[in-house]
């Protein structure tokens, strides 16, 4: 069986879809199977470290191609099935294709689209692709429900295959590395609350900053560390902090590599992720795998991902969020309970599981 995979996203080291594609392909190659995989990547990507580590696998062929030639390249490679990992299906195999649709954030909230002509054309294109493939893969029951409602697909055409947590995320308290981390990003030698998502309005830093600002005890005992792009066309981390008078208590690291992210998770007093919309919410599990208590949203996919291993709050209720933060930080027994449940919960989501379920879907279609 010849399976083509859109591996273009792997060159994005920090993006969630890049991590999904990279870990899925690694997981598929680690399984003992007879399938051949064709990883389609951008021209000049032979220098990409992640790809070089796969060259020894005889079942993988790396194919450098320009996207607009991919349709013909898939035909030349005589694919049985093609997997578009990033909403798009650029070619098809003999038996068709599958596509992963991670979330429908912009279809649900087109007001946040940065496309010049809005989200409408993108919505119709993705809906058309979903109707053309044999099966749509998505990462949560919440996203599956969105796809059914917005695209009109029947439930039997949607396969829910959750993301996994990389083994790179584990507790890491090594003093020398922590000291270097604090020096590198200018982190004070005080406890901190960690937030992921930068200034993206979907990630809802505004609610966290407001909750923090109205709690004097939080400002005295902990500072805020923000991971992600500090500037978005609809907002700014620094501007929000300045407006609320907490600039001296906020540190923004920008985007960070996996090693630094592991250290930031592990040494945080609390991870707060009050996102307004998630198709999955991988940072929730990454924080849990590093032994950090988690507070997250009670809407969209986070409750499905977190289970009973996190404190769930309404992301639009600032007072509720502030009370939850204070409660966790002041209750050592609750912290221990959340850590234990977090380890157990994160252990249920592995990339091996993702790869096995994806391979089973390929085989079901091809057989």
Secondary structure as GFF3:
##gff-version 3
##sequence-region A 1 367
A	DSSP	beta_strand	2	6	.	.	.	ID=ss1
A	DSSP	three_ten_helix	8	11	.	.	.	ID=ss2
A	DSSP	alpha_helix	16	30	.	.	.	ID=ss3
A	DSSP	beta_strand	36	41	.	.	.	ID=ss4
A	DSSP	three_ten_helix	45	47	.	.	.	ID=ss5
A	DSSP	alpha_helix	49	52	.	.	.	ID=ss6
A	DSSP	beta_strand	60	64	.	.	.	ID=ss7
A	DSSP	three_ten_helix	67	69	.	.	.	ID=ss8
A	DSSP	alpha_helix	70	76	.	.	.	ID=ss9
A	DSSP	beta_strand	81	84	.	.	.	ID=ss10
A	DSSP	beta_strand	97	100	.	.	.	ID=ss11
A	DSSP	alpha_helix	105	108	.	.	.	ID=ss12
A	DSSP	three_ten_helix	110	112	.	.	.	ID=ss13
A	DSSP	alpha_helix	120	132	.	.	.	ID=ss14
A	DSSP	beta_strand	135	138	.	.	.	ID=ss15
A	DSSP	alpha_helix	141	151	.	.	.	ID=ss16
A	DSSP	three_ten_helix	155	157	.	.	.	ID=ss17
A	DSSP	beta_strand	158	160	.	.	.	ID=ss18
A	DSSP	alpha_helix	175	185	.	.	.	ID=ss19
A	DSSP	beta_strand	192	196	.	.	.	ID=ss20
A	DSSP	three_ten_helix	201	203	.	.	.	ID=ss21
A	DSSP	alpha_helix	205	213	.	.	.	ID=ss22
A	DSSP	alpha_helix	216	221	.	.	.	ID=ss23
A	DSSP	beta_strand	223	227	.	.	.	ID=ss24
A	DSSP	beta_strand	231	232	.	.	.	ID=ss25
A	DSSP	beta_strand	235	236	.	.	.	ID=ss26
A	DSSP	alpha_helix	237	244	.	.	.	ID=ss27
A	DSSP	three_ten_helix	247	249	.	.	.	ID=ss28
A	DSSP	beta_strand	250	254	.	.	.	ID=ss29
A	DSSP	alpha_helix	258	266	.	.	.	ID=ss30
A	DSSP	beta_strand	270	273	.	.	.	ID=ss31
A	DSSP	alpha_helix	282	289	.	.	.	ID=ss32
A	DSSP	beta_strand	294	297	.	.	.	ID=ss33
A	DSSP	alpha_helix	302	306	.	.	.	ID=ss34
A	DSSP	beta_strand	311	313	.	.	.	ID=ss35
A	DSSP	alpha_helix	318	330	.	.	.	ID=ss36
A	DSSP	alpha_helix	332	346	.	.	.	ID=ss37
A	DSSP	alpha_helix	351	366	.	.	.	ID=ss38
###
